[in-house]
Amino acid sequence: MKTDAAAEPVRIRMMGGSVPTDKLVDALGLPFVIVPLVNADNNQHSFDENLRVGHFLDGIRAFTGMLQSPF
């Protein structure tokens, strides 16, 4: 399978809830990306929400990498 490095990314809205990214995109005129760090069974917005330390550390590495990469 041949890939093109200059190809446009696939954009699929997958976030549930009420994350108003469209307002930021319109106001800033910039694309918006959400990078979730949570584990699949974190039970978001309930009594026993949780985040595994490994996911948190992976997230720190991911954000550090993104912030150090040139546009």
C-alpha positions in Angstrom: 0.0 0.0 0.0 1.5 3.3 -1.1 1.0 6.3 1.1 1.4 10.0 0.3 3.1 12.0 3.0 1.4 15.2 1.7 -2.1 13.7 1.9 -4.8 15.5 3.9 -5.6 13.9 7.3 -8.8 12.0 7.8 -11.2 14.1 9.9 -13.9 12.3 11.8 -15.8 13.9 14.6 -15.8 11.3 17.4 -16.2 13.3 20.6 -19.5 13.0 22.4 -21.0 15.5 24.7 -20.8 19.2 24.2 -17.3 20.1 23.2 -17.8 23.4 21.3 -14.8 23.1 19.0 -16.6 24.8 16.2 -16.6 28.1 18.1 -12.8 28.0 18.5 -12.3 27.1 14.9 -14.4 29.9 13.7 -13.0 32.5 16.2 -9.3 31.6 15.7 -9.5 30.5 12.0 -7.3 27.5 13.0 -7.9 23.8 13.0 -8.7 22.2 16.4 -7.5 18.8 17.6 -8.5 17.0 20.7 -6.1 14.3 22.0 -7.8 12.2 24.6 -5.6 10.7 27.3 -8.1 8.6 29.2 -8.4 4.8 29.3 -11.5 3.3 27.7 -13.0 2.3 31.1 -12.5 5.6 32.9 -16.2 6.1 33.4 -16.1 9.7 32.4 -18.3 12.1 34.4 -19.4 9.6 37.0 -18.7 8.8 40.6 -15.6 6.6 40.0 -13.8 8.4 37.2 -10.2 7.3 36.9 -7.1 7.8 34.8 -4.3 5.2 34.7 -0.9 6.6 35.5 0.5 4.9 32.3 -2.1 6.8 30.2 -1.1 10.0 31.9 2.6 9.5 31.3 1.9 8.5 27.7 -0.1 11.7 27.3 2.7 13.8 28.7 5.1 12.3 26.1 2.6 12.8 23.3 2.0 16.5 24.2 5.7 17.1 24.6 6.3 15.6 21.2 3.5 17.7 19.6 4.8 20.9 21.2 8.3 20.3 20.1 7.4 19.5 16.4 7.4 22.3 13.9 4.2 23.2 12.1 
